Amino acid sequence: MKELDPMVFLSVFQEMLGPLLWIMLLVAVLGTVAFLALLVRERGLVSRRLVRAEVLGIFGGALALVIMAKVSSSGFTDAGGPADWFLIALVYGVGLVATVVLTYTIMGWISPRRAPR
């Protein structure tokens, strides 16, 4: 394989995740738009809410690893080389960041920051 073709990645992810792929992509797009709208509305980040979302992100990263183990044909004991461990760390990181953004956004829209008096 001399070049990276995005359609190959799409086909592989479609085979592994099935309909869950499209649900995850829809949540990612809608979550990103809602996060950006929240940032514009509040004109910045709320630190207390961000810290709470980061704590929940730890569990989101772990959940991403569980999903990865369920949809792939190998487990964590099959990881042999540095590329395998890098991929595991990458999946955890993506799950962590996605969970932080989504939980921050949900918390922001449920209980928005009050205007200073």
Secondary structure per residue as TSV (DSSP state, phi and psi in degrees):
chain	resnum	aa	ss	phi	psi
A	1	M	-	360.0	107.8
A	2	K	-	-90.5	-20.8
A	3	E	S	-138.2	155.1
A	4	L	-	-88.7	121.9
A	5	D	-	-108.8	118.4
A	6	P	H	-59.3	-29.0
A	7	M	H	-67.8	-29.7
A	8	V	H	-65.7	-45.4
A	9	F	H	-62.1	-42.5
A	10	L	H	-60.7	-42.8
A	11	S	H	-64.6	-42.0
A	12	V	H	-65.5	-46.9
A	13	F	H	-65.3	-35.5
A	14	Q	H	-64.4	-40.5
A	15	E	H	-66.4	-39.6
A	16	M	H	-75.9	-44.1
A	17	L	H	-100.0	-22.7
A	18	G	T	64.6	-137.6
A	19	P	H	-65.9	-21.0
A	20	L	H	-61.5	-28.8
A	21	L	H	-59.7	-46.4
A	22	W	H	-71.2	-34.3
A	23	I	H	-65.6	-43.8
A	24	M	H	-64.6	-40.4
A	25	L	H	-66.2	-40.1
A	26	L	H	-64.3	-44.2
A	27	V	H	-62.7	-39.2
A	28	A	H	-64.3	-44.4
A	29	V	H	-68.1	-49.1
A	30	L	H	-64.6	-38.7
A	31	G	H	-64.9	-39.2
A	32	T	H	-66.5	-43.1
A	33	V	H	-64.6	-43.2
A	34	A	H	-65.1	-37.3
A	35	F	H	-64.8	-46.4
A	36	L	H	-63.9	-39.4
A	37	A	H	-64.6	-38.3
A	38	L	H	-65.9	-41.8
A	39	L	H	-61.9	-41.0
A	40	V	H	-66.8	-42.7
A	41	R	H	-65.7	-42.1
A	42	E	H	-92.4	-6.9
A	43	R	T	58.6	39.8
A	44	G	S	145.4	-177.3
A	45	L	-	-95.0	151.0
A	46	V	-	-103.6	116.1
A	47	S	H	-64.1	-41.2
A	48	R	H	-62.9	-42.7
A	49	R	H	-66.3	-38.1
A	50	L	H	-64.7	-41.4
A	51	V	H	-64.2	-42.4
A	52	R	H	-62.5	-40.8
A	53	A	H	-66.0	-35.9
A	54	E	H	-65.9	-37.9
A	55	V	H	-63.0	-43.3
A	56	L	H	-67.9	-26.4
A	57	G	H	-62.1	-30.7
A	58	I	H	-58.6	-43.9
A	59	F	H	-71.2	-32.8
A	60	G	H	-65.0	-38.2
A	61	G	H	-63.9	-41.6
A	62	A	H	-65.1	-39.5
A	63	L	H	-63.8	-37.4
A	64	A	H	-61.8	-38.8
A	65	L	H	-66.7	-38.1
A	66	V	H	-64.8	-43.9
A	67	I	H	-62.2	-42.6
A	68	M	H	-60.1	-42.8
A	69	A	H	-66.8	-33.9
A	70	K	H	-71.9	-38.7
A	71	V	H	-88.6	-14.7
A	72	S	S	-97.6	164.6
A	73	S	S	-90.2	2.7
A	74	S	-	-125.5	161.6
A	75	G	-	-112.5	-171.1
A	76	F	G	-71.7	-24.8
A	77	T	G	-73.7	-14.9
A	78	D	G	-84.6	-8.3
A	79	A	-	-69.9	121.3
A	80	G	-	-113.8	-46.0
A	81	G	S	-107.2	177.9
A	82	P	H	-61.8	-32.4
A	83	A	H	-65.1	-38.1
A	84	D	H	-64.1	-45.3
A	85	W	H	-68.5	-34.1
A	86	F	H	-64.0	-41.7
A	87	L	H	-64.9	-40.3
A	88	I	H	-62.9	-44.4
A	89	A	H	-64.2	-37.7
A	90	L	H	-65.4	-43.0
A	91	V	H	-62.9	-42.8
A	92	Y	H	-62.2	-44.7
A	93	G	H	-63.4	-42.2
A	94	V	H	-65.2	-41.5
A	95	G	H	-63.3	-39.4
A	96	L	H	-64.5	-50.4
A	97	V	H	-64.6	-43.2
A	98	A	H	-62.1	-41.0
A	99	T	H	-67.3	-40.4
A	100	V	H	-61.3	-47.4
A	101	V	H	-64.6	-44.9
A	102	L	H	-68.1	-43.1
A	103	T	H	-70.0	-37.0
A	104	Y	H	-60.8	-43.4
A	105	T	H	-65.3	-45.7
A	106	I	H	-63.0	-45.0
A	107	M	H	-63.2	-35.7
A	108	G	H	-68.8	-37.7
A	109	W	H	-80.1	-26.2
A	110	I	H	-75.7	-47.7
A	111	S	S	-129.6	87.0
A	112	P	-	-67.0	159.2
A	113	R	-	-66.8	137.8
A	114	R	-	-82.1	144.1
A	115	A	-	-68.3	139.1
A	116	P	-	-66.4	148.1
A	117	R	-	-93.7	360.0
